[in-house]
Amino acid sequence: MPLLNYDSSEAGSELKRRNSFSSNKLERASREMLDMRIAQETQQNISAVKKYQTGRAHTPVLYGHIVQLRHVGTGKWLQGDNYTADRERDCLRLTLSEGNEHCHFRLMPRFRIRREGR
């Protein structure tokens, strides 16, 4: 599946991490607008997932494309961590998550035989 949109969700989580968040009217209005954008973004992501699940949308996957991989059993997304894997120390650890901006992968050939887009 192509990369979903997580821009507003990331902005909302960054805002929650801040210690100083005053409650004046302007910031409250911007927070409400951000919450509305997060809800709209979530609905767009859900509708995109449903299209791909039903088979109504499909795109060919080529080298260089950014994709997301979804676990069918749990419905969670595959995410690469910055830690090494438990068994293969040359590889990064993969986990399942609810979905965020870190759940995407760029497909690249192992050997430089092919170029991107082929």
Backbone as CSV, one residue per row, in Angstrom:
resi,resn,N_x,N_y,N_z,CA_x,CA_y,CA_z,C_x,C_y,C_z
1,MET,0.840,-1.166,0.000,0.000,0.000,0.000,0.890,1.237,0.000
2,PRO,0.542,2.257,-0.753,1.341,3.489,-0.742,1.320,4.163,0.632
3,LEU,2.221,5.081,0.827,2.355,5.789,2.102,1.101,6.594,2.413
4,LEU,0.556,6.397,3.612,-0.599,7.163,4.055,-0.141,8.503,4.618
5,ASN,-1.077,9.392,4.905,-0.761,10.735,5.385,-0.793,10.768,6.911
6,TYR,0.286,11.248,7.538,0.366,11.353,8.992,0.831,12.741,9.429
7,ASP,0.731,13.762,8.582,1.255,15.091,8.904,0.562,15.716,10.112
8,SER,-0.754,15.747,10.125,-1.491,16.375,11.225,-1.337,15.576,12.519
9,SER,-1.310,14.264,12.422,-1.140,13.439,13.616,0.210,13.685,14.262
10,GLU,1.246,13.828,13.454,2.577,14.112,13.976,2.620,15.491,14.627
11,ALA,1.959,16.473,14.016,1.905,17.817,14.607,1.159,17.788,15.935
12,GLY,0.104,17.012,16.024,-0.647,16.897,17.275,0.151,16.228,18.368
13,SER,0.893,15.177,18.027,1.707,14.515,19.046,2.869,15.406,19.483
14,GLU,3.406,16.204,18.578,4.467,17.154,18.943,3.909,18.219,19.884
15,LEU,2.702,18.657,19.651,2.076,19.660,20.510,1.813,19.104,21.908
16,LYS,1.434,17.842,21.999,1.203,17.217,23.303,2.491,17.057,24.098
17,ARG,3.626,16.886,23.395,4.913,16.709,24.086,5.426,17.988,24.732
18,ARG,4.956,19.123,24.260,5.405,20.403,24.827,4.906,20.544,26.261
19,ASN,5.754,21.071,27.123,5.367,21.281,28.519,4.517,22.528,28.683
20,SER,4.851,23.588,27.971,4.133,24.846,28.142,3.121,25.023,27.013
21,PHE,1.878,24.871,27.352,0.804,25.075,26.387,-0.236,25.952,27.074
22,SER,-0.237,27.225,26.755,-1.160,28.142,27.420,-2.568,27.932,26.892
23,SER,-3.527,28.485,27.602,-4.923,28.243,27.241,-5.602,29.508,26.720
24,ASN,-4.875,30.351,26.002,-5.546,31.526,25.456,-6.417,31.118,24.269
25,LYS,-7.272,32.027,23.831,-8.279,31.710,22.814,-7.660,31.332,21.480
26,LEU,-6.587,32.004,21.108,-5.949,31.725,19.818,-5.378,30.313,19.780
27,GLU,-4.697,29.913,20.836,-4.122,28.564,20.858,-5.200,27.503,20.975
28,ARG,-6.274,27.808,21.696,-7.384,26.850,21.775,-8.047,26.668,20.410
29,ALA,-8.193,27.748,19.662,-8.795,27.676,18.324,-7.893,26.894,17.374
30,SER,-6.584,27.132,17.464,-5.672,26.385,16.600,-5.650,24.911,16.985
31,ARG,-5.793,24.613,18.268,-5.841,23.216,18.717,-7.100,22.527,18.193
32,GLU,-8.230,23.239,18.225,-9.473,22.664,17.702,-9.374,22.418,16.202
33,MET,-8.737,23.335,15.471,-8.562,23.156,14.035,-7.633,21.964,13.756
34,LEU,-6.590,21.823,14.570,-5.682,20.693,14.408,-6.396,19.379,14.689
35,ASP,-7.237,19.345,15.726,-8.015,18.137,16.024,-8.950,17.781,14.870
36,MET,-9.533,18.801,14.242,-10.408,18.566,13.102,-9.608,18.004,11.919
37,ARG,-8.396,18.544,11.679,-7.553,18.038,10.594,-7.097,16.614,10.875
38,ILE,-6.815,16.296,12.148,-6.417,14.929,12.498,-7.561,13.962,12.223
39,ALA,-8.788,14.342,12.579,-9.947,13.485,12.322,-10.160,13.284,10.826
40,GLN,-10.006,14.347,10.032,-10.161,14.244,8.585,-9.058,13.367,7.987
41,GLU,-7.832,13.539,8.463,-6.714,12.727,7.982,-6.927,11.254,8.303
42,THR,-7.441,10.977,9.500,-7.711,9.593,9.896,-8.774,8.976,9.002
43,GLN,-9.823,9.716,8.692,-10.872,9.211,7.807,-10.341,8.943,6.398
44,GLN,-9.472,9.824,5.895,-8.883,9.608,4.572,-8.018,8.357,4.564
45,ASN,-7.247,8.146,5.621,-6.408,6.947,5.704,-7.259,5.686,5.772
46,ILE,-8.345,5.734,6.541,-9.232,4.577,6.653,-9.869,4.254,5.304
47,SER,-10.320,5.271,4.576,-10.935,5.013,3.276,-9.918,4.487,2.267
48,ALA,-8.664,4.957,2.340,-7.622,4.444,1.444,-7.328,2.974,1.745
49,VAL,-7.280,2.621,3.021,-7.033,1.219,3.403,-8.174,0.338,2.917
50,LYS,-9.415,0.808,3.056,-10.564,0.018,2.611,-10.545,-0.203,1.104
51,LYS,-10.129,0.816,0.343,-10.044,0.660,-1.118,-9.057,-0.432,-1.492
52,TYR,-7.907,-0.444,-0.840,-6.906,-1.451,-1.163,-7.309,-2.831,-0.669
53,GLN,-8.025,-2.904,0.441,-8.471,-4.202,0.940,-9.515,-4.834,0.035
54,THR,-10.397,-4.018,-0.520,-11.439,-4.562,-1.382,-10.946,-4.814,-2.805
55,GLY,-9.771,-4.320,-3.141,-9.220,-4.540,-4.465,-9.633,-3.494,-5.484
56,ARG,-10.296,-2.431,-5.046,-10.717,-1.390,-5.975,-9.564,-0.492,-6.404
57,ALA,-8.526,-0.434,-5.603,-7.366,0.407,-5.937,-6.123,-0.480,-5.941
58,HIS,-5.322,-0.302,-6.939,-4.053,-1.018,-6.981,-3.081,-0.234,-7.842
59,THR,-1.829,-0.309,-7.491,-0.779,0.349,-8.252,0.387,-0.612,-8.357
60,PRO,1.075,-0.615,-9.473,2.255,-1.483,-9.576,3.353,-0.976,-8.639
61,VAL,4.084,-1.900,-8.054,5.167,-1.554,-7.134,6.480,-1.639,-7.892
62,LEU,7.222,-0.537,-7.893,8.496,-0.469,-8.589,9.604,-0.119,-7.604
63,TYR,10.849,-0.385,-7.993,11.976,0.008,-7.156,11.962,1.525,-6.963
64,GLY,12.208,1.974,-5.743,12.210,3.390,-5.420,10.894,3.874,-4.835
65,HIS,9.826,3.083,-4.947,8.540,3.481,-4.374,8.558,3.325,-2.864
66,ILE,7.796,4.172,-2.189,7.637,4.080,-0.741,6.334,3.339,-0.472
67,VAL,6.406,2.295,0.358,5.237,1.470,0.654,5.099,1.292,2.159
68,GLN,3.900,0.880,2.560,3.631,0.467,3.925,3.168,-0.976,3.883
69,LEU,3.586,-1.756,4.867,3.212,-3.162,4.926,2.301,-3.380,6.130
70,ARG,1.156,-4.010,5.876,0.163,-4.219,6.926,0.053,-5.700,7.249
71,HIS,0.070,-6.013,8.538,-0.093,-7.387,9.012,-1.574,-7.734,8.937
72,VAL,-1.902,-8.775,8.210,-3.303,-9.102,7.945,-4.019,-9.536,9.218
73,GLY,-3.363,-10.321,10.047,-4.022,-10.857,11.244,-4.414,-9.803,12.260
74,THR,-3.543,-8.843,12.507,-3.803,-7.833,13.536,-4.251,-6.498,12.970
75,GLY,-3.992,-6.247,11.700,-4.333,-4.958,11.104,-3.346,-3.862,11.466
76,LYS,-2.211,-4.228,12.053,-1.192,-3.239,12.422,-0.167,-3.113,11.306
77,TRP,0.623,-2.035,11.372,1.607,-1.727,10.344,2.998,-2.131,10.796
78,LEU,3.827,-2.560,9.858,5.208,-2.929,10.143,6.051,-1.670,10.280
79,GLN,6.835,-1.603,11.354,7.642,-0.417,11.643,9.078,-0.845,11.927
80,GLY,10.028,-0.147,11.328,11.439,-0.407,11.588,11.924,0.427,12.765
81,ASP,12.603,-0.215,13.716,13.143,0.481,14.887,14.602,0.830,14.653
82,ASN,15.145,1.647,15.523,16.559,2.014,15.447,17.444,1.042,16.210
83,TYR,16.896,-0.063,16.663,17.641,-1.061,17.413,17.943,-2.258,16.524
84,THR,18.952,-3.026,16.889,19.286,-4.211,16.099,18.329,-5.345,16.435
85,ALA,18.175,-6.250,15.494,17.305,-7.405,15.690,17.922,-8.355,16.709
86,ASP,17.074,-9.159,17.329,17.550,-10.083,18.356,18.421,-11.194,17.780
87,ARG,18.058,-11.711,16.618,18.787,-12.840,16.052,19.836,-12.421,15.029
88,GLU,19.486,-11.544,14.130,20.410,-11.082,13.095,20.942,-9.711,13.478
89,ARG,22.162,-9.645,13.968,22.725,-8.388,14.458,23.031,-7.392,13.338
90,ASP,23.043,-7.837,12.093,23.273,-6.929,10.969,21.991,-6.240,10.511
91,CYS,20.849,-6.635,11.056,19.555,-6.119,10.622,18.912,-5.279,11.721
92,LEU,17.985,-4.415,11.318,17.222,-3.644,12.283,16.014,-4.443,12.765
93,ARG,15.558,-4.125,13.969,14.403,-4.805,14.537,13.126,-4.246,13.922
94,LEU,12.177,-5.121,13.633,10.866,-4.738,13.102,9.803,-5.026,14.144
95,THR,8.867,-4.103,14.300,7.768,-4.285,15.240,6.461,-3.922,14.542
96,LEU,5.352,-4.261,15.172,4.026,-3.889,14.676,3.538,-2.683,15.466
97,SER,2.956,-1.702,14.776,2.437,-0.510,15.457,1.094,-0.119,14.853
98,GLU,0.425,0.819,15.498,-0.891,1.276,15.044,-0.815,2.110,13.773
99,GLY,0.359,2.597,13.442,0.534,3.400,12.236,0.987,4.800,12.580
100,ASN,2.120,5.187,12.015,2.637,6.542,12.180,3.577,6.824,11.031
101,GLU,4.297,7.944,11.102,5.160,8.340,9.997,6.404,7.460,9.873
102,HIS,6.644,6.557,10.812,7.812,5.672,10.756,7.487,4.307,10.155
103,CYS,6.295,4.127,9.664,5.850,2.832,9.147,5.902,2.786,7.626
104,HIS,6.993,3.222,7.038,7.097,3.149,5.585,8.500,2.686,5.192
105,PHE,8.579,2.112,4.013,9.821,1.555,3.502,9.986,1.956,2.043
106,ARG,11.203,2.212,1.639,11.510,2.467,0.225,12.080,1.174,-0.347
107,LEU,11.488,0.708,-1.428,11.944,-0.528,-2.063,13.172,-0.252,-2.917
108,MET,14.251,-0.917,-2.601,15.499,-0.748,-3.342,16.030,-2.124,-3.725
109,PRO,16.653,-2.255,-4.884,17.227,-3.545,-5.262,18.446,-3.849,-4.394
110,ARG,18.663,-5.114,-4.141,19.811,-5.497,-3.322,21.113,-5.220,-4.058
111,PHE,21.144,-5.560,-5.316,22.319,-5.321,-6.135,22.011,-4.190,-7.111
112,ARG,22.991,-3.510,-7.575,22.809,-2.343,-8.445,22.620,-2.756,-9.911
113,ILE,21.903,-3.829,-10.144,21.650,-4.284,-11.505,20.549,-3.447,-12.147
114,ARG,19.552,-3.080,-11.347,18.399,-2.334,-11.854,18.378,-0.929,-11.283
115,ARG,17.769,-0.019,-12.050,17.609,1.351,-11.594,16.258,1.512,-10.920
116,GLU,16.087,2.651,-10.230,14.783,2.938,-9.625,13.741,3.106,-10.720
117,GLY,12.502,2.667,-10.416,11.422,2.806,-11.366,11.322,1.677,-12.364
118,ARG,12.094,0.636,-12.191,12.052,-0.507,-13.124,11.672,-1.764,-12.394
